Amino acid sequence: MAGGQLEQAGAPGPMGPREALEAYAGAMRDASGLRAAARAAREASVGRTVSFSKKAFVSVTTLCRDACSYCAYRTGPGGEAFMPERAVRALLENARRHGCVEALLVAGERPEERYPAAASWLRREGHGSTAGYLARCSEIALECGMFPHTNAGNLRRDELRLLRETNMSVGMMLETSSERLGGAGMPHEAAPSKRPAARVRALEDAGREGVATTTGVLVGIGETPAEAIESISEIGRIASRWGHIQEVIVQNFRPEGLTAMARSPPAGAAHHEAIVAISRLMLPTMNVQAPPNLTPASYGSLLDAGINDWGGISPVTPDHVNPEYSWPAIREVEARTRAAGLDFRCRFPAYPGRLGSLPARLRERALAVADAEGYVAGSRWRAGS
């Protein structure tokens, strides 16, 4: 498709999968038209604000029943199965002093179903499940003046109901809708929770329970362009039906040492940035994110491709999922964003338009430190910088 046609297609309505595949092929020759359309779509739908969340990454447990071949987060048993309450509290109290807003609570998927040590730890501490302990950690986060967001794999409806009372939102990456990537020798072969049907069911359950949800795709793990576009289309279908998906992450694969895919090539920049732009055009009103620590030389390119969010950035904790890739300084991301002529704002784990639908105690706590537009007031997040 010609650049001029793309620019006209940018603002009105969602781009379809067939048109997206044509646009992808064109972008591999010349990406200027696709980028221009994505920028126009962003400005027409979500404006010129690019947000981020100032967070603390709380690695509640690295045990997981799955074994994705690219995962650097999962570990085997050894030591304490879960981060104890005292450590969670100490981490979050320190994060609050540094102006952090989001408590990102991350856990492997239901490790108690695979590891007796995890089940034993939970019983000893009085919790019936990983989700039960995450609910307790969420209460600790609120006590520390933080706002929880939980990422713990495919949550069931009863677990979502438990967590929605304390969590502004939950996260669960679709990653891919391709069944092929779960086949023999593929990245999700040993990860039953990553089967598309299981992922879609969990995303739809979050919609049934009315929980604001972040999801996304993982780019560069062996998918074809058509599979990546189909994955974005599937997210769009779920979002249209239930209205609960608040953000789509387009995350580029980066190989990590000691994983089965350590020697696999990283996602190519052209492929990643084209999928970012196509995500904006297929989901024009969605918040679209790309993590800045995985693309340290591509700030301008990703802004040019239509993102309006940088995701969580932490001044106090590493990215435990991608430990070889450090967070950039928030002031650097802000400078790069403003240099592109865009505004830079700190958000809560729930986006501004969703604050009004939160449970009363979460809404009241957020509004106490929010500005008039529903972002975090500068005096709150810049504290301790």
Phi, psi and omega per residue, in radians:
M1 nan 2.431 -3.110
A2 -1.249 2.695 -3.105
G3 -1.012 -0.715 -3.123
G4 -1.103 -0.698 3.099
Q5 -1.106 -0.703 3.112
L6 -1.091 -0.766 -3.138
E7 -1.039 -0.674 3.110
Q8 -1.218 -0.560 -3.107
A9 -1.371 -0.226 -2.979
G10 -1.102 -0.820 -2.982
A11 -1.501 -0.652 -2.897
P12 -1.131 -1.236 -3.031
G13 -2.433 3.096 -3.075
P14 -1.108 2.452 3.011
M15 -1.339 2.418 3.117
G16 -1.486 2.890 -3.100
P17 -1.028 -0.723 -3.119
R18 -1.131 -0.796 3.111
E19 -1.114 -0.645 3.133
A20 -1.113 -0.704 3.138
L21 -1.158 -0.657 3.056
E22 -1.108 -0.740 3.139
A23 -1.124 -0.676 3.103
Y24 -1.071 -0.827 -3.137
A25 -1.048 -0.709 3.101
G26 -1.137 -0.654 -3.115
A27 -1.178 -0.452 3.095
M28 -1.211 -0.305 3.038
R29 -1.683 -0.751 -3.115
D30 -2.736 1.954 -3.043
A31 -1.541 -0.006 -3.005
S32 -1.099 -0.716 -3.132
G33 -1.167 -0.741 3.118
L34 -1.095 -0.749 3.132
R35 -1.120 -0.749 3.138
A36 -1.077 -0.715 3.114
A37 -1.133 -0.711 3.139
A38 -1.139 -0.717 3.107
R39 -1.102 -0.741 3.125
A40 -1.107 -0.716 3.133
A41 -1.135 -0.709 3.110
R42 -1.089 -0.823 -3.089
E43 -1.130 -0.667 -3.118
A44 -1.225 -0.505 -3.000
S45 -1.861 -0.792 -3.068
V46 -2.064 0.005 3.036
G47 1.449 -2.725 -3.020
R48 -1.945 0.312 3.097
T49 -1.652 2.285 3.021
V50 -2.007 2.177 -3.024
S51 -1.870 3.002 3.008
F52 -2.714 2.971 3.060
S53 -2.142 2.213 3.094
K54 -1.493 1.925 -2.891
K55 -2.211 2.909 2.887
A56 -2.084 2.248 -3.136
F57 -1.571 1.939 -3.139
V58 -1.783 1.864 -3.123
S59 -1.495 1.548 -2.992
V60 -1.176 -0.742 2.992
T61 -2.740 2.421 3.087
T62 -1.704 0.025 3.032
L63 -1.316 2.489 -3.080
C64 -2.693 2.514 3.127
R65 -1.348 -0.278 3.105
D66 -1.608 2.899 3.080
A67 -2.529 1.350 3.095
C68 -1.236 2.474 -3.011
S69 -1.298 -0.152 3.111
Y70 -1.880 0.006 -2.950
C71 -1.411 2.177 3.060
A72 -1.777 0.000 -3.092
Y73 -1.516 -0.760 -3.044
R74 -1.168 2.405 3.026
T75 -2.261 2.937 3.043
G76 -1.560 3.078 -3.131
P77 -1.148 2.653 -3.106
G78 2.622 2.240 -3.053
G79 1.338 -2.843 -3.106
E80 -1.310 2.324 -3.019
A81 -1.173 -0.586 -3.113
F82 -2.274 2.676 2.996
M83 -1.161 2.160 -3.092
P84 -1.252 2.822 -3.082
E85 -0.958 -0.749 -3.077
R86 -1.071 -0.634 3.136
A87 -1.276 -0.670 3.089
V88 -1.057 -0.796 -3.112
R89 -1.134 -0.774 -3.122
A90 -1.084 -0.748 3.129
L91 -1.075 -0.789 -3.054
L92 -1.300 -0.561 3.050
E93 -1.123 -0.708 3.083
N94 -1.153 -0.721 3.135
A95 -1.090 -0.696 3.122
R96 -1.098 -0.675 3.109
R97 -1.117 -0.448 3.121
H98 -1.620 0.210 3.071
G99 1.426 0.195 3.122
C100 -1.188 2.620 -3.075
V101 -1.995 -0.776 -3.064
E102 -1.692 2.334 2.946
A103 -1.769 1.752 3.112
L104 -1.462 1.899 -3.098
L105 -1.731 1.974 -3.049
V106 -2.050 2.375 3.100
A107 -2.518 2.572 2.972
G108 -1.129 2.837 -3.065
E109 -1.289 2.055 3.025
R110 0.582 1.086 -3.110
P111 -1.112 -0.384 3.140
E112 -1.122 -0.323 3.111
E113 -1.407 -0.228 -3.114
R114 -2.045 -0.580 -2.994
Y115 -2.040 2.029 3.092
P116 -0.986 -0.588 -3.132
A117 -1.098 -0.633 3.116
A118 -1.213 -0.778 3.118
A119 -1.082 -0.710 -3.138
S120 -1.135 -0.758 3.139
W121 -1.058 -0.803 -3.124
L122 -1.079 -0.780 3.111
R123 -1.063 -0.773 -3.104
R124 -1.075 -0.614 -3.109
E125 -1.579 0.023 3.052
G126 1.484 0.457 3.137
H127 -2.064 2.440 -3.095
G128 -1.476 -0.227 -3.068
S129 -2.885 2.947 3.028
T130 -1.036 -0.728 3.129
A131 -1.054 -0.662 3.101
G132 -1.091 -0.713 3.118
Y133 -1.235 -0.611 3.071
L134 -1.100 -0.626 3.076
A135 -1.101 -0.685 3.088
R136 -1.149 -0.748 3.097
C137 -1.090 -0.589 3.095
S138 -1.144 -0.689 3.074
E139 -1.096 -0.717 3.105
I140 -1.064 -0.737 3.128
A141 -1.028 -0.795 3.124
L142 -1.104 -0.687 3.102
E143 -1.086 -0.507 -3.139
C144 -1.539 0.057 3.129
G145 1.444 0.349 3.141
M146 -1.888 2.939 -3.119
F147 -2.088 2.012 -3.010
P148 -1.342 2.580 2.948
H149 -2.458 2.144 -3.043
T150 -1.871 2.373 3.036
N151 -2.234 1.853 -3.053
A152 -2.488 0.609 3.077
G153 1.398 -2.631 -3.040
N154 -1.396 1.639 -3.134
L155 -1.371 2.418 3.067
R156 -1.416 2.947 -3.084
R157 -1.108 -0.680 3.120
D158 -1.150 -0.601 3.104
E159 -1.235 -0.668 3.085
L160 -1.117 -0.720 3.111
R161 -1.105 -0.649 3.115
L162 -1.138 -0.768 -3.022
L163 -1.432 -0.424 -3.042
R164 -1.196 -0.299 3.119
E165 -1.285 -0.367 -3.099
T166 -2.128 -0.242 -3.072
N167 -1.853 2.294 3.058
M168 -1.162 -0.555 -3.086
S169 -2.830 2.938 3.024
V170 -2.220 2.828 3.122
G171 -2.249 2.447 3.072
M172 -2.790 1.910 -3.107
M173 -1.257 2.260 2.939
L174 -1.131 -0.690 -3.093
E175 1.241 -1.043 3.113
T176 -2.782 2.610 3.024
S177 -1.733 0.168 -3.093
S178 -1.483 2.072 3.034
E179 -1.126 -0.530 -3.083
R180 -1.009 -0.603 -3.077
L181 -1.313 -0.033 3.018
G182 -1.787 0.100 -3.109
G183 -1.394 -3.126 -3.096
A184 -1.042 2.264 3.124
G185 1.370 0.063 -3.088
M186 -1.760 2.901 -2.993
P187 -1.001 -0.554 -3.054
H188 -1.828 0.292 -3.096
E189 -0.983 -0.743 -3.082
A190 -1.784 0.477 -3.102
A191 -2.285 1.410 -3.080
P192 -1.040 -0.502 -3.137
S193 -1.257 -0.244 3.132
K194 -1.566 0.011 3.059
R195 -1.063 2.347 -3.062
P196 -0.905 -0.720 -3.117
A197 -1.079 -0.687 3.131
A198 -1.194 -0.737 3.133
R199 -1.122 -0.795 -3.134
V200 -1.098 -0.738 3.123
R201 -1.050 -0.737 3.132
A202 -1.155 -0.698 3.107
L203 -1.135 -0.713 3.130
E204 -1.222 -0.587 3.064
D205 -1.107 -0.670 3.069
A206 -1.078 -0.638 3.068
G207 -1.164 -0.722 3.111
R208 -1.073 -0.579 -3.136
E209 -1.570 -0.044 3.069
G210 1.213 0.591 -3.119
V211 -1.725 2.177 3.076
A212 -1.005 2.281 -2.966
T213 -2.315 2.385 2.983
T214 -1.790 2.324 3.077
T215 -2.428 -2.960 3.135
G216 2.908 -3.027 -3.125
V217 -2.133 2.634 3.060
L218 -1.869 2.052 -2.976
V219 -1.778 2.294 3.042
G220 1.802 0.243 -3.128
I221 -1.690 0.196 3.112
G222 2.058 0.079 3.132
E223 -1.304 2.673 2.986
T224 -1.472 2.827 3.043
P225 -0.960 -0.708 3.139
A226 -1.110 -0.678 3.117
E227 -1.178 -0.697 3.095
A228 -1.083 -0.751 -3.139
I229 -1.171 -0.681 3.090
E230 -1.110 -0.630 3.107
S231 -1.131 -0.755 3.077
I232 -1.095 -0.715 3.122
S233 -1.083 -0.697 3.119
E234 -1.127 -0.715 3.065
I235 -1.064 -0.746 3.115
G236 -1.055 -0.691 3.120
R237 -1.091 -0.789 -3.127
I238 -1.150 -0.751 -3.138
A239 -1.087 -0.709 -3.129
S240 -1.154 -0.620 -3.096
R241 -1.295 -0.741 -2.969
W242 -1.917 -0.403 3.054
G243 1.280 0.241 -3.041
H244 -1.800 -0.221 -3.115
I245 -1.354 2.059 -3.038
Q246 -1.743 -0.255 -3.010
E247 -2.797 2.500 3.043
V248 -2.116 2.125 3.088
I249 -1.606 2.275 3.012
V250 -1.915 1.611 -3.001
Q251 -1.720 2.271 3.116
N252 -1.535 2.359 3.076
F253 -1.165 2.291 2.983
R254 -2.208 2.192 -3.114
P255 -1.142 2.511 3.131
E256 -2.128 2.536 3.107
G257 -1.072 2.626 3.081
L258 1.197 0.278 3.011
T259 -1.917 2.841 -3.129
A260 -1.114 -0.424 -3.129
M261 -1.826 0.409 -3.076
A262 -1.054 -0.513 -3.113
R263 -1.757 0.114 3.071
S264 -1.294 2.586 3.132
P265 -1.212 2.576 3.056
P266 -1.192 2.892 3.073
A267 -1.040 2.312 3.089
G268 -1.172 2.470 -3.097
A269 -1.053 -0.733 -3.109
A270 -1.106 -0.745 3.120
H271 -1.129 -0.848 -3.119
H272 -1.048 -0.876 -3.068
E273 -1.174 -0.559 3.061
A274 -1.155 -0.703 3.116
I275 -1.196 -0.597 3.031
V276 -1.028 -0.906 -3.104
A277 -1.104 -0.707 3.121
I278 -1.147 -0.637 3.070
S279 -1.053 -0.753 3.097
R280 -1.058 -0.721 -3.074
L281 -1.363 -0.535 3.081
M282 -1.374 -0.490 -3.120
L283 -2.215 1.170 -2.914
P284 -1.086 -0.499 -3.116
T285 -1.693 0.044 -3.095
M286 -1.407 2.651 2.922
N287 -1.352 2.144 -3.082
V288 -2.017 2.223 -3.031
Q289 -2.120 2.587 2.916
A290 -2.371 2.309 -3.066
P291 -1.232 2.236 -3.061
P292 -1.262 -0.446 -3.118
N293 -1.303 -0.307 3.133
L294 -1.626 -0.104 -3.121
T295 -2.406 1.003 -2.980
P296 -1.100 -0.349 -3.133
A297 -1.812 0.193 -2.961
S298 -2.179 0.421 -3.135
Y299 -0.943 -0.946 -3.095
G300 -1.095 -0.686 -3.121
S301 -1.134 -0.702 -3.122
L302 -1.251 -0.681 3.041
L303 -1.096 -0.682 3.116
D304 -1.137 -0.456 -3.121
A305 -1.538 0.002 2.958
G306 1.855 0.159 3.100
I307 -1.170 2.737 2.996
N308 -2.333 0.323 3.110
D309 -2.722 2.483 3.099
W310 -1.760 -0.040 -3.112
G311 1.338 -2.829 -3.126
G312 -1.426 2.379 3.052
I313 -2.251 2.289 -3.061
S314 -2.031 2.293 3.013
P315 -1.555 -0.046 -3.010
V316 -2.195 -0.302 -3.103
T317 -2.337 2.649 3.071
P318 -1.331 2.996 2.962
D319 -1.464 1.705 -3.061
H320 -1.173 -0.375 3.112
V321 -1.357 -0.597 3.126
N322 -2.221 1.231 -2.942
P323 -1.156 -0.303 -3.140
E324 -1.477 -0.038 -3.047
Y325 -2.150 1.783 -3.038
S326 -1.276 2.643 3.034
W327 -1.161 2.478 2.993
P328 -1.314 2.852 3.032
A329 -1.189 2.392 -3.123
I330 -1.025 -0.674 -3.138
R331 -1.094 -0.538 3.105
E332 -1.230 -0.767 3.117
V333 -1.099 -0.711 3.110
E334 -1.073 -0.793 -3.115
A335 -1.092 -0.740 -3.135
R336 -1.163 -0.656 -3.140
T337 -1.180 -0.798 -3.132
R338 -1.194 -0.545 3.095
A339 -1.130 -0.444 3.090
A340 -1.472 0.074 3.116
G341 1.429 0.355 -3.098
L342 -2.003 2.678 3.110
D343 -1.409 2.768 -3.081
F344 -2.310 2.092 -3.068
R345 -2.357 2.602 3.046
C346 -1.631 2.299 -3.139
R347 -1.992 2.939 2.985
F348 -1.438 3.006 3.009
P349 -1.024 -0.462 2.983
A350 -1.744 2.387 -3.140
Y351 -1.203 2.776 -3.038
P352 -0.879 -0.742 -3.090
G353 -1.187 -0.188 -3.107
R354 -1.816 -0.066 -3.104
L355 -1.065 -0.650 -3.082
G356 -1.163 -0.358 -3.107
S357 -1.708 0.097 3.127
L358 -1.311 2.747 2.963
P359 -0.929 2.617 -2.959
A360 -0.938 -0.766 -3.055
R361 -1.226 -0.572 3.075
L362 -1.229 -0.748 -3.139
R363 -1.071 -0.785 -3.109
E364 -1.142 -0.698 3.117
R365 -1.134 -0.698 -3.132
A366 -1.190 -0.807 -3.091
L367 -1.114 -0.436 3.117
A368 -1.180 -0.389 -3.123
V369 -2.181 0.299 3.137
A370 -1.694 2.708 3.015
D371 -1.532 -3.042 -3.032
A372 -1.164 -0.337 -3.106
E373 -1.770 0.060 3.080
G374 1.577 0.121 2.997
Y375 -1.581 2.956 3.127
V376 -1.288 2.274 3.131
A377 -1.051 2.464 -3.085
G378 -1.007 -0.606 -3.134
S379 -1.115 -0.427 -3.141
R380 -1.426 -0.923 -3.011
W381 -1.426 -0.386 3.111
R382 -1.441 -0.166 3.124
A383 -1.048 2.290 3.091
G384 1.338 0.117 -3.059
S385 -1.130 nan nan
